[in-house]
Amino acid sequence: MSRKKKIIVAIVVVVVLGGIAAANLLTKRSTAITVNVEKIEKRDLESIVSASGKVQPKRAVNISAETMGKVVNLAVNEGDLVTKGQLLLQIDPRNLEMAVQNRDASLARQRSQLDQMKASTENIRISLRQAEDNLQRAEGLAKQGLIPREQLERAQNDVKMRQTDLKVNEQSIRTQEHLIKQEESNLDSARYDLNKVRVVSPISGLVTRRNIEEGETAVVGTMNNAGTVLLTIADLSVIETEIEVDETEIPEIKIGQPAKITIDAIPDKTFPGKVTEVGNSPIQVAGGTAAQRATNFKVVVTIDGEVPGVRPGFTCTAVITTSTRQKSIAVPIQAMTLREVIVDQEGHIVRPPAPAPGERRPPPGPVEPKEGQSRKELEGVFTIQDNRAVFVPVKTGIAGEKYFEVLDGLKEGDQVITGPFQSVRGMKDGDEVKVEASPAARPR
């Protein structure tokens, strides 16, 4: 082989070996997982519970008729503002007016009879006194033997008869007085029923519903019968929101906690409020089986101040602040994950030997825990140490919107892996990682 050919062969060999070396280097580099990281810092955290519901007035009154009859005057429309004592509607009073007149006439008749009884009783008293005088004279004459015994006995019997008549009349008077009291009570009842035809507002507020028209017949209202409700008056000076909160979040909600309410019909505005009622029993939902229904509880949030333009039934969302932390160590929510690890008797993680450079996963080792060790699923994060992902158990506190409070496991300045999601999902303790520069740090 000539010298020239030897040089060409040597060059080819060098190129091939260089390509192999480069390929190996690229292969080793490709085993590192590209990850995003975030530095642990102290933050102000706020734990919230968000739920939807409806706007309702704190006080609303359903107006029903207390007497049956045709509505002859309907004085309000839906949406009108009314004051306490203002006329709402008038029911035809003719039948009840006649009832009052009949009761009044009956009472007058009873009183007239009482006057007659009293006059008769007074006559009987006069007759009794005369009979007693006659008896006294007869007894005097009988002692002198001037009148026969029969005449004395007639005088005595006449007194007894007048006494009996007086007792009967006095009893009749007492009976008549009871009848008069009964008639007076009946008259008062008839007048009270007559007053029911004039329906007035019991509170000041807004007419939010009108289910009756002038000329229609109002029926007597009964409990739990929505069909008998004629009008609904709502006091909008105090507005509440009734929201449905899932059973898993109810233990965190307490009376007095602050809240922010947004109303769909009033965009770009947030109203402050506070929790004023927490239900003790789940909301009963009609239809469906128990397994198909989510278990929710009613929570009432009262809005501070007035809400202009609000109407009962508006859809709203309440965000309740259940707890806050100031300057607390916080970890991003997306960094948290669950891993099954082997722990010793003291609860410390038993880590496998460090992998060789270029290997993504630890070398083969025992998959079963040794004596005194056990498997346990822990919540934690992956930190970076020497370009390796290290799983660190973390004890968390309250959950903010984007961060968890860290009670134990991390300190300020630690770097935790936050993504990408697929990388974190399949990551193992000890995997080689490569930090991807954040968008802000990349050259433009």
For each residue, the residues with C-beta under 8 A, 3 or more apart:
1: 5 6 9
2: 5 6
3: 6 7
4: 7 8
5: 1 2 8 9
6: 1 2 3 9 10
7: 3 4 10 11
8: 4 5 11 12
9: 1 5 6 12 13
10: 6 7 13 14
11: 7 8 14 15
12: 8 9 15 16
13: 9 10 16 17
14: 10 11 17 18
15: 11 12 18 19
16: 12 13 19 20
17: 13 14 20 21
18: 14 15 21 22
19: 15 16 22 23
20: 16 17 23 24
21: 17 18 24 25
22: 18 19 25 26
23: 19 20 26 27
24: 20 21 27 28
25: 21 22 28 29
26: 22 23 29 30
27: 23 24 30 31 358
28: 24 25 31 357 358
29: 25 26 32
30: 26 27
31: 27 28 358 359 360 432
32: 29 360 387 432 433 434
33: 360 389 423 427 431 432 433 434
34: 420 423 433 434 435 436
35: 384 389 417 418 419 420 423 424 433 434 435 436
36: 417 418 419 420 435 436 438
37: 384 415 416 417 418 435
38: 332 335 415 416 418
39: 413 414 415
40: 329 330 331 406 410 411 412 413 414 415 416
41: 329 330 412
42: 327 328 329 330 412
43: 327 328 330 400 403
44: 324 325 326 327 328
45: 324 325 328 330 398 400 403 405
46: 321 323 324 325 400 401
47: 252 321 322 323 324 398 399 400
48: 319 320 321 322 400 401
49: 245 249 252 253 319 320 322
50: 317 318 319 320
51: 243 244 245 246 249 299 317 318 320
52: 243 244 315 316 317 318
53: 241 242 243 244 299 315 316 317 318
54: 241 242 312 313 314 315 316
55: 239 240 241 263 307 310 311 312 313 314 315 316
56: 60 239 240 241 242 312 313
57: 60 205 234 235 236 238 239 240 312
58: 235 238 239 240 302
59: 203 205 234 235 238
60: 56 57 205 208 232 233 234 235 312
61: 202 203 205 232 233 234
62: 221 229 231 232
63: 88 199 201 202 229 230 231 232 233
64: 220 221 222 228 229 230
65: 68 69 91 196 199 218 219 220 221 228 230
66: 196 220 221
67: 91 96 193 196 197 220
68: 65 217 218 219 220
69: 65 91 92 93 95 96 197 217 218
70: 91 92 215 216 217 218
71: 74 89 90 91 92 212 213 214 215 216 217 218
72: 90 91 92 214 215
73: 87 89 90 214
74: 71 88 89 212 213 214
75: 86 87 88 89 90
76: 80 82 86 88 89 207 210 231
77: 80 207 210
78: 207 208 209 210
79: 206 207 208
80: 76 77 206 207
81: 204 205 206 207
82: 76 86 88 201 204 205 206 207 233
83: 86 201 204
84: 201 202 203 204
85: 200 201
86: 75 76 82 83 200 201
87: 73 75 90 198 199 200
88: 63 74 75 76 82 199 200 201 231
89: 71 73 74 75 76 199 212 218 230 231
90: 71 72 73 75 87 93 197 198 199
91: 65 67 69 70 71 72 196 197 198 199 218
92: 69 70 71 72 95 197
93: 69 90 96 97 194 197
94: 97 98
95: 69 92 98 99
96: 67 69 93 99 100 190 193 194 196 197
97: 93 94 100 101 194
98: 94 95 101 102
99: 95 96 102 103 190 193 194
100: 96 97 103 104 187 190 191 194
101: 97 98 104 105
102: 98 99 105 106 190
103: 99 100 106 107 183 186 187 190
104: 100 101 107 108 187
105: 101 102 108 109
106: 102 103 109 110 183 186
107: 103 104 110 111 180 183 184 186 187
108: 104 105 111 112
109: 105 106 112 113
110: 106 107 113 114 176 179 180 183
111: 107 108 114 115 180
112: 108 109 115 116
113: 109 110 116 117 176
114: 110 111 117 118 173 176 177 180
115: 111 112 118 119
116: 112 113 119 120
117: 113 114 120 121 169 172 173 176
118: 114 115 121 122 173
119: 115 116 122 123
120: 116 117 123 124 169
121: 117 118 124 125 166 169 170 173
122: 118 119 125 126
123: 119 120 126 127
124: 120 121 127 128 162 165 166 169
125: 121 122 128 129 166
126: 122 123 129 130
127: 123 124 130 131 162 165
128: 124 125 131 132 159 162 163 165 166
129: 125 126 132 133
130: 126 127 133 134
131: 127 128 134 135 155 158 159 161 162
132: 128 129 135 136 159
133: 129 130 136 137
134: 130 131 137 138 155 158
135: 131 132 138 139 152 155 156 158 159
136: 132 133 139 140
137: 133 134 140 141
138: 134 135 141 142 147 151 152 155 156
139: 135 136 142 143 152 155
140: 136 137 143 144
141: 137 138 144 146 147
142: 138 139 145 146 147 149 151 152
143: 139 140
144: 140 141
145: 142
146: 141 142
147: 138 141 142 151 152
148: 151 152
149: 142 152 153
150: 153 154
151: 138 142 147 148 154 155
152: 135 138 139 142 147 148 149 155 156
153: 149 150 156 157
154: 150 151 157 158
155: 131 134 135 138 139 151 152 158 159
156: 135 138 152 153 159 160
157: 153 154 160 161
158: 131 134 135 154 155 161 162
159: 128 131 132 135 155 156 162 163
160: 156 157 163 164
161: 131 157 158 164 165
162: 124 127 128 131 158 159 165 166
163: 128 159 160 166 167
164: 160 161 167 168
165: 124 127 128 161 162 168 169
166: 121 124 125 128 162 163 169 170
167: 163 164 170 171
168: 164 165 171 172
169: 117 120 121 124 165 166 172 173
170: 121 166 167 173 174
171: 167 168 174 175
172: 117 168 169 175 176
173: 114 117 118 121 169 170 176 177
174: 170 171 177 178
175: 171 172 178 179
176: 110 113 114 117 172 173 179 180
177: 114 173 174 180 181
178: 174 175 181 182
179: 110 175 176 182 183
180: 107 110 111 114 176 177 183 184
181: 177 178 184 185
182: 178 179 185 186
183: 103 106 107 110 179 180 186 187
184: 107 180 181 187 188
185: 181 182 188 189
186: 103 106 107 182 183 189 190
187: 100 103 104 107 183 184 190 191
188: 184 185 191 192
189: 185 186 192 193
190: 96 99 100 102 103 186 187 193 194
191: 100 187 188 194 195
192: 188 189 195 196
193: 67 96 99 189 190 196
194: 93 96 97 99 100 190 191 197
195: 191 192 198
196: 65 66 67 91 96 192 193 199
197: 67 69 90 91 92 93 96 194
198: 87 90 91 195
199: 63 65 87 88 89 90 91 196 230
200: 85 86 87 88
201: 63 82 83 84 85 86 88 204 205 233
202: 61 63 84 233
203: 59 61 84 233 235
204: 81 82 83 84 201 235
205: 57 59 60 61 81 82 201 233 234 235 236
206: 79 80 81 82 233 234 236
207: 76 77 78 79 80 81 82 210 231 232 233
208: 60 78 79 232 233 234 311 312
209: 78 229 231 232
210: 76 77 78 207 230 231
211: 229 230 231
212: 71 74 89 216 218 230 231
213: 71 74 216
214: 71 72 73 74
215: 70 71 72
216: 70 71 212 213
217: 68 69 70 71
218: 65 68 69 70 71 89 91 212 230
219: 65 68 228
220: 64 65 66 67 68 228
221: 62 64 65 66 225 228 229 230
222: 64 225 228
223:
224:
225: 221 222 228
226: 229
227:
228: 64 65 219 220 221 222 225
229: 62 63 64 209 211 221 226 232
230: 63 64 65 89 199 210 211 212 218 221
231: 62 63 76 88 89 207 209 210 211 212
232: 60 61 62 63 207 208 209 229
233: 60 61 63 82 201 202 203 205 206 207 208
234: 57 59 60 61 205 206 208 312
235: 57 58 59 60 203 204 205 238
236: 57 205 206 239 306 307 310
237: 306
238: 57 58 59 235 302
239: 55 56 57 58 236 302 303 306 307 310
240: 55 56 57 58 276 300 301 302 303
241: 53 54 55 56 261 273 300 301 302 303 316 318
242: 53 54 56 298 299 300
243: 51 52 53 298 299 300 301 316 317 318
244: 51 52 53 283 296 297 298 299
245: 49 51 249 250 253 296 297 298 299
246: 51 249 250 294 295 296
247: 250 282 295 296 297
248:
249: 49 51 245 246 252 253
250: 245 246 247 253 278 297 299
251:
252: 47 49 249 322 323
253: 49 245 249 250 257 275 278 299 320 322
254: 257 275 278 322
255: 275 276 277 278
256: 274 275
257: 253 254 274 275 320 321 322
258: 272 273 274 320 321
259: 272 273 274 275 301 318 319 320 321
260: 270 271 272 273 318 319 321
261: 241 270 271 272 273 301 303 316 317 318 319
262: 269 270 271 316 317 319
263: 55 266 269 271 307 310 314 315 316
264: 267 314 315 316 317
265: 309 310 311 314 315
266: 263 269 307 309 310 314
267: 264
268:
269: 262 263 266
270: 260 261 262
271: 260 261 262 263 303 304 305 307
272: 258 259 260 261 303 304 305
273: 241 258 259 260 261 301 302 303 304 318
274: 256 257 258 259 301 302 304
275: 253 254 255 256 257 259 278 299 300 301 320
276: 240 255 300 301 302
277: 255 298 299 300
278: 250 253 254 255 275 297 299 300
279: 282 283 297 298 299
280: 297
281: 297
282: 247 279 295 296 297
283: 244 279 296 297 298
284:
285: 288 293
286:
287:
288: 285 292 293
289: 292 293
290: 293
291:
292: 288 289
293: 285 288 289 290
294: 246
295: 246 247 282
296: 244 245 246 247 282 283
297: 244 245 247 250 278 279 280 281 282 283
298: 242 243 244 245 277 279 283
299: 51 53 242 243 244 245 250 253 275 277 278 279 318 320
300: 240 241 242 243 275 276 277 278
301: 240 241 243 259 261 273 274 275 276 318 320
302: 58 238 239 240 241 273 274 276
303: 239 240 241 261 271 272 273 307
304: 271 272 273 274
305: 271 272
306: 236 237 239
307: 55 236 239 263 266 271 303 310
308:
309: 265 266
310: 55 236 239 263 265 266 307 314
311: 55 208 265 314
312: 54 55 56 57 60 208 234
313: 54 55 56
314: 54 55 263 264 265 266 310 311
315: 52 53 54 55 263 264 265
316: 52 53 54 55 241 243 261 262 263 264
317: 50 51 52 53 243 261 262 264
318: 50 51 52 53 241 243 259 260 261 273 299 301
319: 48 49 50 259 260 261 262
320: 48 49 50 51 253 257 258 259 275 299 301
321: 46 47 48 257 258 259 260 324
322: 47 48 49 252 253 254 257 398
323: 46 47 252 398
324: 44 45 46 47 321
325: 44 45 46 328 397 398 405
326: 44
327: 42 43 44
328: 42 43 44 45 325 397 405 406
329: 40 41 42 405 406 410 411 412
330: 40 41 42 43 45 400 403 404 405 406
331: 40 335 336 381 394 396 403 404 406 410 416
332: 38 335 336 402 403 404 416 418
333: 336 399 402 403 404
334: 418 419 421 424
335: 38 331 332 381 382 416 417 418 424
336: 331 332 333 379 380 381 394 396 404
337: 379 380 381 382 424 425
338: 377 378 379
339: 377 378 380 391 429
340: 375 376 377 378
341: 349 350 375 376 377 378 391 429
342: 349 350 369 373 374 375 376
343: 347 348 349 350 373 374 375 376 378
344: 347 348 350 372 373
345: 372 373
346:
347: 343 344 376
348: 343 344
349: 341 342 343 378 391 393 429
350: 341 342 343 344 369 370 373
351: 429 430
352: 362 363 365 429 430
353: 362 363 365
354: 362 388 430
355: 359 360 361 362 363 388 430 431 432
356: 359 363
357: 28 432
358: 27 28 31 432
359: 31 355 356 362 363 432
360: 31 32 33 355 428 431 432
361: 355 428 430 431
362: 352 353 354 355 359 365 428 429 430
363: 352 353 355 356 359
364:
365: 352 353 362
366: 369 370
367:
368:
369: 342 350 366 373 374 375
370: 350 366 373
371:
372: 344 345
373: 342 343 344 345 350 369 370
374: 342 343 369
375: 340 341 342 343 369
376: 340 341 342 343 347
377: 338 339 340 341
378: 338 339 340 341 343 349 391 393
379: 336 337 338 393 394 396
380: 336 337 339 391 392 393 394 409
381: 331 335 336 337 391 392 394 409 410 416 417
382: 335 337 389 390 391 392 416 417 424 427 429
383: 389 390 392 410 414 415 416 417
384: 35 37 387 388 389 390 415 417 433 435
385: 388 390
386:
387: 32 384 432 433 434
388: 354 355 384 385 430 431 432 433
389: 33 35 382 383 384 417 427 428 429 430 431 432 433
390: 382 383 384 385 429 430
391: 339 341 349 378 380 381 382 429
392: 380 381 382 383 409 410
393: 349 378 379 380 409
394: 331 336 379 380 381 404 406 408 409 410
395: 406 407 408 409
396: 331 336 379 399 404 405 406 407
397: 325 328 404 405 406 407
398: 45 47 322 323 325 404 405
399: 47 333 396 404 405
400: 43 45 46 47 48 330 403 404 405
401: 46 48
402: 332 333
403: 43 45 330 331 332 333 400
404: 330 331 332 333 336 394 396 397 398 399 400
405: 45 325 328 329 330 396 397 398 399 400
406: 40 328 329 330 331 394 395 396 397 409 410
407: 395 396 397
408: 394 395
409: 380 381 392 393 394 395 406
410: 40 329 331 381 383 392 394 406 414 416
411: 40 329 414
412: 40 41 42 329
413: 39 40
414: 39 40 383 410 411
415: 37 38 39 40 383 384
416: 37 38 40 331 332 335 381 382 383 410
417: 35 36 37 335 381 382 383 384 389 423 424 427 433
418: 35 36 37 38 332 334 335 424
419: 35 36 334 423 424
420: 34 35 36 423 424
421: 334 424 425
422: 425 426
423: 33 34 35 417 419 420 426 427
424: 35 334 335 337 382 417 418 419 420 421 427
425: 337 421 422
426: 422 423
427: 33 382 389 417 423 424 431 433
428: 360 361 362 389 431
429: 339 341 349 351 352 362 382 389 390 391
430: 351 352 354 355 361 362 388 389 390
431: 33 355 360 361 388 389 427 428
432: 31 32 33 355 357 358 359 360 387 388 389
433: 32 33 34 35 384 387 388 389 417 427
434: 32 33 34 35 387
435: 34 35 36 37 384
436: 34 35 36
437: 441 442
438: 36 441 442
439: 442
440:
441: 437 438
442: 437 438 439
443:
444:
